[in-house]
Every structure is written in C-alpha cells, then in structure tokens.
C-alpha cells in the first residue's frame, strides 16, 4: 500500500475517533446539565442521550472498515437501513472478525529501539455484546412513542448513559482495531477529557 493510501486510511479512522469523542462529550454535557438542574428529568435530554449512544456505536462499526472502501460503503448503507444491531454485528463479523476495538496498555520492554510493547488491558471496557445491547435499546426507545417513557424510565436511561460513557471512555483510553479485516491494526488514544485531540499509531498487540 502506498503512503498516500495509508494516510487516507488513518485520516478516515481519525475522523471516526473524533466523532466518537464528540458524542461522548455530548453525553457528558447532558448528564452534567441534568445533575445541576431542579425539577423533572427531561425527556428531550434522554432522547439526545439515546441518539449519541447510537451514533457512537455506529462510528465504532465504521472504524472497523476504514481500510476497506467497499465494505465501508456497504456498512454505511446498512446502518441507515438496519434497525437490528445484532444483524449489523453479524454482517461486520463476516467482513472483519476483529471488528470491535480491543483495550490495550503499553508495557516497558528491553528490546533495542522499542519503547514498549502493547498488551491486552484488564478492566471493565465496552464489549461488542454490550454495544449491540445499548444500540438496540436506544433504537427501541427512539422508535417508540414518547409518551410511553415514564420519569422512572428516563431516570434509568440517564443511569445507563453514565455506564455507557464510562465503559466507552475506558475502552478508548488506549485501543487497537483491525480496520481492514485483513490484519491492518491501528491503535490510538481518544484523549477524552484532555486538551489534545485523539491520536493514532500502528500497533501489533500481544494476543497471548
């Protein structure tokens, strides 16, 4: 692959990361605003949380095919039409078995010329199954009539959004993902909550 080709892939992947961070920040603003206000829990803020969650999961899906133009176009069209997240996950898995990002950490090494190597990171992070459940549940609520959501349901959604926010932040603290389905791994940091933006690097993480 040419340098220009690699740069295009990195540019596309970075765009998806930026969008993930934008929607995470939107979730955080909605949660913070609700904590600071008095009165009933706001339905329109709940709807925004559901939209942000949907968008984030969709951007994660698109990130996994950043190096596959044809698959990327297929997934983009499918996301616009597909209501069932499970079907989307199956479609992605058939294209790229490593479509979901993996949480990694940097471990010091004595190898000459290498600052560190990447290993799987322990802890609670957003998983593919969790992402599918969040995506589906948000879609169910967005497609339902607003009046079916009680204040209790709205409160529960704010709680769920906080869980989703923390799991996703943890996943993208340092991660890697195959963006091609053919072993082109790209890693990066979302740098959520920091003054600098997301960054990418190439990684070959240990799967042991």
Beta strands, then each sheet from edge to edge (+ up, - down):
strand 1: 102-108
strand 2: 116-120
strand 3: 175-178
strand 4: 185-189
strand 5: 199-202
sheet 1: 2+ 1- 3+ 4- 5+
end
